[in-house]
Amino acid sequence: MAGWNLDNINWENFQKNKVDDSLLKIIRAASLVEYRSGDYVLYLKKVFYDDKEFIPLIENWGNEEKLHGKALAKWLSLADSKFNFDESYKEFYKNYSININADESVRGSRTGELLSRCVVEIGTSSFYTAIADCCDEPVLKQICLLIARDEFSHYSLFRRGMKTYQKNERINLKNKIFIAIGRVFEATDDELASAFYFGNRLNGKYNRKKASNEYAYYALKLYKEIHINKGIKMLLKALGFSSKYIFERILTKFVFIFLKIKLQIIELRIS
């Protein structure tokens, strides 16, 4: 289990006047996604059905992810009395689903599956660190730092598992890069878009592209170069590259500029 629980949060330090409306929008979405870990646990347990040592670790991971959702939901109950977590989650769960009946990984191998999980944990670790760094509300800052720490631990868990399976499956670097890039671009899939739409009760019929753009508009503004650099380091390590400062800096600059351009394009789309 995580080294913390809801009782460890200093709820008495909450400061309503320091709640940022933009952060509220993405925290509503994040709470729904985090809380839904159970479906991913079921899926991963089927993929790793015969790994008796790994399955308890998957279950523990799912419990920690659900705790993240609970913590964010409780913070939202203080920050936004109009937000009904249970109602939003019910709509989100009803309208977005994942395939929990797959007999094998959708990534083609267990190594690929664990690499894709590494990519997700890289994204979430950087995401919550970025929120904590820009947030003035002390309770949300505390929660996000705790979550970011957990997500880094989850990344390490999946990377260790990936290295174990790689010994037998021997996925080549080209395929690993393809899997990683593919998972990065899935960040704009229906899950986050749906969570943002139902979490924020957006007007009109659900439109994935519109909801995805609105989510990205608020999320991308959080990232500084230091957050991108942290993610790049973690990704290169997962892919098996040794640390190369110059390469990391160049790649960080490229990704940071790309995100800034993407943010400008999104601003034009939603304006």
N, C-alpha and C positions, 0 to 999 in steps of 0.2 A: 504493500500500500504506500501511497504518498506519505511523506514525512509531515503532513499537516492535515487538518480537517477544518470544518467551518468554525469550530470553537477557537481556532488559532488566529482567526481574522479579527483585527481590532475594529469591530463594527462601530464602537463608540467614537471613533475618530472621523466618521463620515461627515463631510462638509458639502451640503447641498449647493451652496453658492459657487462651488468650484467644479460642478458637473458641466461638462462640455457637450452641447447638443450634437455635434458631429460624432463624437465618440459614442454617444448613446445609440446612434443608428447602427454602428458596426458591432457594438457589444450585444445588442438585441439579437443580431444574426449569429454572433459567435456563441451565445448561450445555447441556442437551439442545436447548432452543429455539434458542440461539445457533448451535450446531454445525450445525443443519439448514438453513442459509441456501441451500444448493445448489438446493433445489426452488424457492425464491422467485426465484433468479437465472434459472432456466429459464423460469419464468412471465413475469417482467419482460422477458426477451429476446424472447419471443414478442409481448408487448404493444407493445414498441418495436423491432420487427424491422427497420425501415428507417431507424432513427436510428443511423447508423454512429459518430457521436461519443459518443452516450450509452451504447451497449452496453458498451464497455470500462470505463466508470465503474460500470456495474451489476456487472460481473464483479469489479472491485476492491472494491466494497462487500461483495459476497458473501464474498470472501476475508477481509476484515476481520472480518465477523460470525463466520466460522468460527474465526478466531483467538481471538475472545472465548470461544467455547465451549471451545477447547483450553486456554486459560489457566485458566478456571474448573474444568475437569476436572482439571488438574494440581494446582491448589490443593486440590481435594477429595481427591486421592490422599494428600495430606499430612494433611488435617484428619479424614478418615474412611476408614480402611483397609478397612472393610467395603463401601464403595461401589464397585460395578463399573460404571464409566461405559459401557463397550462393551456390556455386557449390557442395561443400562437403556435405552441409546440404540436398540439393536436392537428392543426391545419397543415403545418409543415410536414409532419409525419405522414399524413394522409395523401399529400400531393407529391411527395418525393420519396422514391424507394430505391434501394440497391438490391442487387441479386445476391441473396443470402443462400441460394441453393446450388451455387457453382461447386462442382466436384474438384476443380483444380483452379489455380490462380489465373485470373484474366490477363496476367502479365506473361504467361507462357512458362513460367518456372517459379520455384520457391525463392530462388535468388532474386529474380526480377520483382517478385512480390515484396520482398523485404527492402529492396532498393527503393521501390515506389513509396513504401512506408517511411523510409528515411527522408525522402524528399518532402513528404507531408510534414514530418516533424521539424525539418529545417524551416519550412515556411511558418509553422505555428510558433516555433521558438523565436524567430526573428520578429514575427508579428506582435506577439505579446511584449517582447522587449521594447519594440518601437512605441507601443501604447504607453508602457510604463515610463519611458523617457520623456514623452510629451505631456503626460497627464499631471494635472495639479491636484486632483482629488486623491487624498492619501489612501483611502481604503481600496479604490480601484488600482492604484499604483501597487499596493501590497499584493493584491490578488494576482495581478498580471506578472509580477516578478516571480511569484510562487509557481504560476502556470508555466512561465517560460523555462524555469528550472526543471520542472517535470518533463516538458517537451524535449529538452536537451537530453535528459535521462532516457526518454523513450527512443530518441534517435540513436543513442549509444546501444540500447538493447537491440534494436532492429539491425544495426550495423554489425554487431557481434554475430547475430544469427545469420546474416547475409554472408559473412566471411566463412562460416561453418558450411553452409550449403554450396558456396562457390567452389569448395574443394572438390566436390563430386560433379557438379553441374557445369563448371568451367564456362560460364557465360563470357563471351569476348567483350572487349572494351566498347566496340562499336554498338553492340546491342544494349549494353548498359547505358551508354550515353543516350541512345534512342528512347529507352524506357524512362530515364530521368527527365529528358526534355518533354516527352509526352505527358508525364505526370505534372510537370510545371504548368503546361498549357491547359490541363484539366482544372486548374484553379478557377477558370471562368465557366465551369460546368454548371449544371442545374442545382447542385447542392447549395452552394453559397448564394446563388441568385435567388433560389426559393426561400432560403432562410432569411435573406434580406427583405424579400417581398412580404412574407408572412410575419416576420418579426416587427416590421415597421408599418404593417397594414397599409401598403401603398394603394393608391387609387387605381381603378380600372382593372381589367383582366390581366392575369399574370403574363408577362412578356419576358422571357429569359434574357434576351439581349439587353433590354432596357434596365431590368433589375441588376444584371451583372455590371453594366456600365455605372450605375448609381453606387453600387457597392465599391467598385474599384475607385471611383472618384474620391470617396472618403478614406479608403484604406491606403491607397498609394501615397497620399499626402503625408502619411506618418513616417515614411522611410527616409532615413539619412544614409549617407555612404557607409557609415560604420555598421549599420544593420545589414546592408547588402554584402559588405565584406565578410561579416560573420557567416552569413549564409553560403557564400562562395567557398570559404574555407571548409565548411562542413560538407558541402557537396563534393568538392574535389577529394576530400578524405574518403567519402563513401565510394567514390569511383576508383579509388586506389592510387591516386596521384600523391606523390610526396610534396611537401610544402615548398612552393616556389614564390617568394615574395613578389617579384616583378610581375609574374604571370597573374597572380591573384589580384594585384592592384590594377592591371590593365583590364582584366575581366570585370572587376568591380566597377570601374569607370564606365565601361561599355554598358553594363546592365543598368547602372544608375541613370545614364543618359537615356537609354531606351525607355525606362520607366517614366522619366520626366516627359519625354515626347508622347508616350502613350497617355499620360495624364492630360496633356494639352489637347490631344485628339478627343479624349472622353469629355473634357470640359466643353468643347465645341458641340459635341453630339447632344449633350443634355441641356445646353443653354437655350 
